[in-house]
């Protein structure tokens, strides 16, 4: 297989607060190839968004900073680039679609001005050419009457149309990697389907790679080629989407899948994952999922397992799955 477009190795991004060091991302590894969609899933606060902000070097300083690891984009370590060179990549070769278009769009500028700004900055063209490219970008994402609507303000668009504007802005410079941070969370089901179909068309037509941050496993099943499951700042399972759904190995992944409602089954019940995620500033020793795990052993609370390959394209961070477990803890044992 060809070299990955993006390869993240041992990424660590911490926030230094008065309460202590918050290890938001603590040793994350994954890769994505051209034309592929990688889904990153997990509960709120597990480090999904901070991971993508770290790739773009947009983590708020001085409290937050990346303290370790590599982010190789086409073989070039983004963490070692000067800021001026990084600005040439950010928004140009790697683009971000944020979760909330209202916070991404400036309310006092027309959508055209905001799209043209990125085009002029990165492609070094005049305003007339930039305007034509901006109209083409709006048309590409399905906004009708783009030539006239380009001069309207964000509040004149519906929620779904605003998200399309954000996507148009991200695509205006034809990036090689698109990072979508829960792009359909605030939209109704019909608009969600349209936005996801649009992103899939973009991937196929432009061969762009996509990192899709989501908590919706239905979206993952529909859109993604590979999946990284995150918990407490770490990737706990990584595989192709078919394997994740058919043969999940980590107890946390199995718990996520069991919590999905099953249509057509009589008397089906949702099976919650008991307990709460740990504080990232006060992580327990060993595996962070151990206090909530139904397959807990003593070793789980003593030592953090490595992300090990257990099959082709399938990696998992779990003592039990890796076959290195010790004697199960007795019922009612303190975890």
C-alpha positions in Angstrom: 0.0 0.0 0.0 1.2 3.5 -0.7 2.5 5.8 2.0 -0.4 7.3 4.0 -1.4 10.9 3.3 -1.4 11.6 7.1 0.3 9.5 9.8 -0.1 10.4 13.5 2.3 8.7 15.9 2.4 8.9 19.7 0.6 12.3 19.7 0.4 13.9 23.1 -1.4 17.2 23.7 -1.8 18.4 27.3 -3.5 21.3 29.0 -1.6 22.9 31.9 -4.3 24.1 34.4 -4.4 25.1 38.1 -6.0 21.7 38.8 -3.2 19.8 37.2 -2.1 18.5 33.8 -5.1 17.5 31.6 -3.9 14.8 29.2 -6.5 15.4 26.5 -4.5 13.4 23.9 -2.1 10.9 25.4 -0.3 8.8 22.8 -2.7 8.7 19.7 -1.7 6.7 16.6 -3.6 6.4 13.3 -3.2 7.0 9.6 -5.3 7.9 6.6 -4.7 7.4 2.9 -5.8 9.4 0.0 -9.5 8.8 -0.9 -10.2 7.2 2.5 -12.5 8.2 5.3 -11.3 7.6 8.8 -13.9 7.9 11.6 -12.8 8.8 15.1 -15.5 7.9 17.7 -15.9 8.1 21.4 -17.7 9.8 24.2 -17.6 13.6 24.7 -14.3 14.7 26.3 -12.3 11.7 25.0 -10.0 13.8 23.0 -11.4 13.6 19.5 -11.6 17.3 18.7 -8.3 18.1 20.4 -6.6 15.5 18.2 -7.8 17.2 15.0 -6.9 20.7 16.4 -3.4 19.3 17.2 -3.1 18.3 13.5 -3.8 21.8 12.5 -1.8 23.3 15.3 -4.8 25.2 16.6 -4.6 24.2 20.2 -5.0 27.3 22.4 -1.7 28.3 24.0 -0.2 28.7 26.5 -2.4 26.4 28.5 -2.5 23.8 25.8 0.4 22.5 23.8 1.5 19.4 22.0 4.3 17.8 24.0 5.1 14.7 22.0 4.6 12.7 18.9 4.7 13.1 15.2 2.2 14.4 12.6 3.5 13.4 9.2 1.6 15.0 6.3 3.0 13.6 3.0 6.1 12.7 5.0 6.6 16.2 6.5 6.3 16.6 10.3 3.8 19.4 10.8 4.9 19.9 14.4 8.4 21.0 13.2 7.2 23.5 10.6 7.6 27.3 11.2 4.2 29.0 11.8 4.5 30.9 8.4 4.8 27.6 6.6 2.0 26.0 8.6 -0.3 28.8 7.6 0.3 27.8 4.0 -1.0 24.3 4.8 -3.8 25.2 7.1 -7.0 25.9 5.2 -5.2 25.2 1.9 -4.0 21.6 1.9 -5.7 20.6 5.1 -9.1 22.2 5.8 -11.5 22.0 8.8 -15.3 21.8 8.8 -16.3 22.8 12.3 -19.3 21.5 14.4 -21.1 24.8 14.6 -21.2 27.0 11.5 -22.4 30.0 13.5 -19.0 30.2 15.3 -17.1 29.6 12.1 -18.7 32.4 10.1 -18.3 36.1 10.8 -21.8 37.6 11.1 -20.7 41.0 9.8 -19.1 39.8 6.6 -20.9 38.3 3.6 -20.3 34.6 2.9 -18.6 35.5 -0.3 -16.1 37.8 1.4 -15.2 35.0 3.8 -14.8 32.3 1.1 -12.8 34.8 -1.1 -10.5 35.6 1.8 -9.1 32.0 1.9 -8.8 31.9 -1.9 -6.9 35.1 -2.2 -4.6 34.2 0.7 -3.7 30.7 -0.5 -4.1 30.9 -4.3 -2.8 34.4 -4.8 -5.4 35.5 -7.3 -7.3 38.8 -7.9 -10.7 39.5 -6.4 -12.6 38.9 -9.7 -11.0 35.4 -10.0 -11.6 34.7 -6.3 -15.3 35.7 -6.6 -15.7 33.2 -9.5 -14.1 30.5 -7.5 -16.3 31.3 -4.5 -19.4 31.1 -6.6 -18.2 27.8 -8.1 -17.6 26.5 -4.5 -21.1 27.5 -3.4 -22.6 25.8 -6.5 -20.6 22.7 -5.8 -22.2 22.3 -2.4 -25.7 22.7 -3.8 -26.6 26.2 -2.8 -29.1 27.6 -5.4 -28.7 31.0 -7.0 -25.1 31.1 -5.8 -24.2 34.1 -7.9 -26.7 36.3 -5.9 -26.5 34.5 -2.5 -22.8 35.1 -2.4 -23.5 38.6 -1.2 -25.7 37.6 1.7 -24.8 37.3 5.3 -24.7 34.1 7.5 -28.0 35.0 9.3 -29.8 34.9 5.9 -29.1 31.2 5.5 -30.8 28.2 7.2 -28.7 25.9 9.5 -28.2 23.4 6.7 -27.3 26.1 4.2 -24.8 27.6 6.7 -23.1 24.2 7.0 -22.9 24.0 3.2 -21.2 27.5 3.2 -18.7 26.2 5.7 -18.0 23.2 3.5 -17.7 25.4 0.5 -15.2 27.5 2.4 -13.2 24.4 3.3 -13.2 23.1 -0.3 -12.5 26.4 -2.0 -8.8 25.7 -2.1 -9.2 22.0 -3.0 -7.5 20.5 0.1 -6.0 17.1 0.1 -7.3 16.3 3.6 -10.7 17.4 5.0 -11.3 17.3 8.8 -15.0 17.3 9.7 -15.7 17.7 13.4 -19.2 16.4 13.9 -20.5 18.4 10.8 -24.1 17.2 11.2 -24.7 17.4 14.9 -27.1 20.4 14.9 -29.0 19.5 11.8 -32.2 17.6 11.3 -32.1 14.0 9.8 -32.9 15.0 6.2 -30.2 17.7 6.1 -27.7 15.4 7.8 -28.2 12.9 5.0 -27.7 15.6 2.4 -24.5 16.9 4.0 -23.0 13.3 4.3 -23.9 12.6 0.7 -22.2 15.8 -0.3 -19.0 14.9 1.6 -19.0 11.5 0.0 -19.3 13.0 -3.5 -16.4 15.3 -2.7 -14.3 12.4 -1.6 -15.0 10.4 -4.8 -14.6 13.3 -7.2 -11.5 14.9 -5.7 -9.9 11.8 -4.1 -9.6 13.8 -0.9 -9.1 12.0 2.4 -11.5 12.8 5.2 -11.2 12.5 9.0 -14.7 12.4 10.4 -15.2 13.1 14.1 -18.5 11.8 15.3 -20.3 10.0 18.1 -22.9 8.6 15.7 -22.1 5.0 14.9 -24.7 5.0 12.1 -22.8 7.7 10.3 -19.6 5.7 10.8 -21.1 2.6 9.2 -22.3 4.6 6.2 -19.3 6.9 5.6 -16.1 5.4 6.9 -13.5 3.0 5.7 -11.5 2.8 9.0 -12.4 3.6 12.6 -10.4 4.7 15.5 -12.2 4.3 18.9 -10.9 6.8 21.5 -11.3 6.7 25.3 -9.7 9.0 27.8 -7.2 10.5 25.3 -6.1 7.2 23.8 -7.0 5.1 20.8 -8.3 1.8 22.3 -9.3 0.0 19.0 -8.4 0.6 15.4 -9.6 -1.3 12.4 -11.6 -1.3 9.1 -15.3 -0.4 9.6 -16.6 -3.9 8.8 -14.4 -5.5 11.4 -15.3 -3.0 14.1 -19.0 -3.7 13.7 -18.8 -7.5 13.1 -16.0 -8.4 15.5 -15.2 -5.6 18.1 -12.5 -6.6 20.5 -12.3 -3.9 23.1 -14.9 -4.0 25.9 -15.5 -0.3 25.3 -16.2 -0.7 21.6 -18.6 -3.5 22.4 -20.3 -1.3 24.9 -20.8 1.4 22.4 -22.3 -1.0 19.9 -24.6 -2.5 22.5 -26.0 1.0 23.3 -27.4 1.4 19.8 -31.1 0.7 19.5 -31.8 -2.4 17.3 -34.8 -2.0 15.0 -37.2 -5.0 14.5 -36.1 -6.8 17.7 -38.9 -7.4 20.2 -38.2 -6.4 23.8 -34.8 -5.0 22.8 -33.2 -2.9 25.6 -30.4 -0.4 25.5 -27.4 -1.6 27.4 -25.6 1.4 29.0 -22.0 1.5 29.9 -22.1 1.9 33.6 -20.1 4.7 35.3 -18.6 7.9 34.1 -15.4 8.6 32.1 -12.5 9.6 34.3 -11.1 13.1 34.7 -8.3 13.6 32.3 -6.4 15.4 35.0 -6.7 12.5 37.5 -6.4 9.4 35.4 -6.3 6.1 37.3 -3.2 3.8 37.0 -3.4 1.2 34.4 -6.3 1.1 31.8 -8.5 4.2 32.1 -11.6 2.0 31.2 -10.9 -0.6 33.9 -13.4 1.0 36.5 -16.2 0.6 34.0 -15.2 -2.7 32.4 -17.1 -5.9 32.8 -14.0 -8.0 31.9 -11.7 -6.3 34.4 -8.6 -8.2 35.8 -6.1 -7.1 38.4 -3.5 -6.3 35.7 -5.9 -3.8 34.1 -5.6 -1.5 37.1 -1.9 -1.8 37.4 -0.4 -1.3 33.9 -1.6 0.5 30.7 -1.8 -2.0 27.8 -0.1 -1.1 24.5 -2.0 -0.7 21.2 -1.2 -4.1 19.8 -2.0 -5.6 16.4 -4.1 -8.7 16.8 -5.0 -9.3 13.1 -4.5 -7.6 9.7 -5.6 -4.0 10.0 -6.9 -4.6 13.5 -5.3 -3.1 16.7 -6.6 -3.1 20.2 -5.4 -1.7 23.6 -6.6 -4.4 26.1 -4.9 -7.0 28.3 -7.9 -9.4 28.0 -8.2 -9.3 24.2 -4.4 -9.6 23.8 -4.5 -12.8 25.7 -2.2 -11.5 28.5 -4.8 -11.3 31.2 -4.2 -12.5 34.7 -6.8 -14.0 37.1 -10.1 -12.1 36.9 -10.8 -9.9 39.9 -13.3 -11.4 42.4 -16.8 -10.0 42.3 -17.1 -6.8 44.3 -13.4 -6.2 44.3 -12.3 -2.6 44.5 -11.2 -1.3 41.2 
